Amino acid sequence: MYLNKAIVIGNLTRDPELKALPSGITVTSFSVATNRVWKDKNGAKQESADYHNIVVFGRQAEIANQYLKKGASVLVEGRMQTRSWDDASGKKNYRTEIIADRIQFGPRTGGVSTVPSQAPASDSGAPDHGGPKGLDTIEYPEEEINPEDIPF
């Protein structure tokens, strides 16, 4: 059995670049930084960053290019792939990338989302609790719940 799976959560180090293949398929590439913090054998705090090249194809590439910006938080799931090519001087070059199958955007900075809501706003007269507009919310009762009333 073989498995080639990569899951990375980090921040974009640059704005995504959108391109199109000769076949018309769109491709977006960007890089993600992941940070690691640990204590060395002397107890001193150490930090390091790793950088991952990400490639996204199709409609997901267009969405990533539209909404992701440098510094944005993102979760990427995909597979690792290494490409090789010869440069103009004949030197062999290698690049390892994560070919994304799934991208999930992280929380927006400032707490305001610029992604348009898919759900229509409801005029139910429910009190506003400061949540995002257009999302269904759970209204909890204000009176105390008696554990004896719970049927299980």
C-alpha positions, 0 to 999 in steps of 0.5 A, spaced: 500 500 500 502 507 498 500 513 501 502 520 498 498 525 502 500 532 505 496 536 510 499 543 511 496 549 515 499 556 515 500 563 512 501 565 505 507 568 503 505 571 497 499 573 493 497 567 489 499 567 481 493 565 476 495 562 470 492 558 464 495 552 461 494 551 453 488 546 454 485 552 458 485 549 465 487 555 470 492 554 475 494 558 481 500 557 485 502 560 492 507 558 498 505 557 505 509 558 511 508 553 517 512 555 523 514 550 529 516 552 536 520 547 541 525 547 546 532 545 545 535 540 550 537 547 554 530 549 555 531 555 550 525 556 546 527 555 538 523 557 532 523 555 525 519 556 519 518 551 513 515 554 506 511 549 502 509 551 494 502 549 493 499 548 486 491 548 485 487 547 478 481 548 475 475 552 479 478 551 486 484 555 483 480 561 481 477 561 487 483 561 491 486 567 487 480 571 488 480 570 496 487 569 498 492 574 499 499 574 502 498 573 510 492 569 509 491 563 513 489 557 509 489 549 510 491 545 504 490 538 503 493 534 497 499 530 494 507 531 494 510 532 487 517 533 485 518 536 478 525 536 474 527 541 468 533 543 465 535 550 465 538 554 460 545 552 462 543 545 462 543 544 470 538 540 472 533 543 477 528 540 482 521 543 485 517 539 490 510 542 490 503 540 494 498 539 488 492 541 492 485 537 492 482 541 497 483 548 500 480 551 506 480 558 508 482 560 515 479 566 519 479 573 516 483 578 519 479 583 523 473 579 523 470 581 517 469 576 511 469 578 504 466 572 501 459 573 499 454 569 503 450 564 500 444 564 504 439 569 504 438 574 510 432 572 514 428 577 517 425 573 523 426 578 528 431 574 532 435 578 536 442 580 533 448 577 537 453 580 533 454 574 528 455 574 521 449 576 517 445 571 513 447 565 517 443 561 521 444 561 529 441 557 534 437 561 539 438 558 546 433 559 552 434 564 557 431 560 563 435 555 567 434 548 564 433 542 570 437 536 569 431 532 571 427 534 565 432 531 560 429 525 557 436 521 557 
